[in-house]
């Protein structure tokens, strides 16, 4: 028989969202330009032209990746919050039902 039970580890979801956000922040603090030699370091306009083109493409890719990862972080955080809210609402509903059941008078009892 199929089981439809599932469990969500809210702490792990929250940690994943935070880890992604922290990673994006690290990338924002460092610029690709800081990792590439300057034109004077290379000593050749031809080599610099190739390196500059590579740097620009690399930076565009890193920026796009950071935007995607930031979106993932936000969505994971929202998913964790939605599960938490659903869990809290379910627990509150069960407490309410338990209180109502406790008030029921059984005949002969």
VENKA-V331229 format. One record per residue. N is the residue number from 0. PSI is psi in degrees with one decimal (* if undefined). Layout:
n = {N	N}
psi = {PSI	PSI}
This chain:
n = {0	1	2	3	4	5	6	7	8	9	10	11	12	13	14	15	16	17	18	19	20	21	22	23	24	25	26	27	28	29	30	31	32	33	34	35	36	37	38	39	40	41	42	43	44	45	46	47	48	49	50	51	52	53	54	55	56	57	58	59	60	61	62	63	64	65	66	67	68	69	70	71	72	73	74	75	76	77	78	79	80	81	82	83	84	85	86	87	88	89	90	91	92	93	94	95	96	97	98	99	100	101	102	103	104	105	106	107	108}
psi = {136.5	143.8	130.9	13.3	145.2	162.6	140.1	125.7	94.4	-37.2	-43.1	-39.6	-44.9	-41.3	-38.2	-44.5	-43.8	-39.7	-41.4	-43.8	-40.5	-38.8	-43.3	-41.3	-38.9	-42.8	-32.1	-29.2	-25.4	131.0	146.2	-35.0	-30.5	-18.5	-8.1	140.0	154.6	171.6	-39.9	-31.6	-36.7	-32.7	14.7	126.8	-33.8	-47.4	-42.3	-40.6	-44.5	-43.4	-39.9	-41.1	-45.1	-45.8	-45.0	-41.9	-41.1	-46.5	-41.5	-43.1	-43.9	-42.2	-43.1	-42.8	-42.9	-40.5	-43.4	-44.0	-37.0	-40.6	-43.0	-43.3	-47.1	-40.9	-41.0	-42.0	-41.7	-40.2	-45.0	-41.8	-41.5	-44.0	-41.8	-45.7	-41.2	-41.1	-43.8	-44.1	-40.8	-42.6	-41.0	-42.3	-40.9	-38.6	-39.4	-46.0	-41.9	-39.0	-39.1	-39.2	-37.7	-25.0	-10.8	130.2	127.7	133.7	137.8	6.8	*}
